[in-house]
Amino acid sequence: MRTIIPQHENPALREKARPIPIIDIKSAHIQSLIADMRKLLAKEKHGVAIAASQVGEPLQLFIVSGRALAERDADENTKDEDVVAFPDQIYIDPVLTKLSRAKKEKHEGCLSIRGVWGMVPRAEKATVRAYDENGKAFTRGASGFLAHIFQHEMDHLSAVLYTDKATKLYDEEEKE
């Protein structure tokens, strides 16, 4: 089973991710990678997404947590056990096709950079074209939280970390 590799031990985070040929999407290697990434993401209480480079594989692949999206959709009166998780969203060879001009600074962290948070200017809306885990092409537009996730994960695929774009960084203790 793979693990999320910390930034200082993971050169893949600074390597531009390689495309995954469509013919390879159903391969044992890619399907195993997706399964491992799903398991790792499921274990992370505050994890909302994970890119393949975070587990040492600089490939154009990221997963958005269905649980995180469901929790974000639930209102504050909803108990944790009542939140119905959405399926995880798999993005292979994603391309940002549209970004809104309007930007907002967003609070951001990363599973590869534990204990540090920052404020990062992000477009309020984003559209991504990608393939799912079965090799089926799709396009998904988003605003707010999901648009923010798209941009963070697309940065990972371009060897960019949120700390490169942050206007302010702070330690976890300061956040609390």
Secondary structure by P-SEA (a helix, b strand, c coil): ccccccccccccccccbbbccccccccaaaaaaaaaaaaaaaacccccccccccccccccbbbbbaaaaaaaaccccccccccccccbbbbccccccccccbbbbbbbcccccccbbbbbbbbcbbbbbbcccccccbbbbbccaaaaaaaaaaaaaacccccccccccccccccc
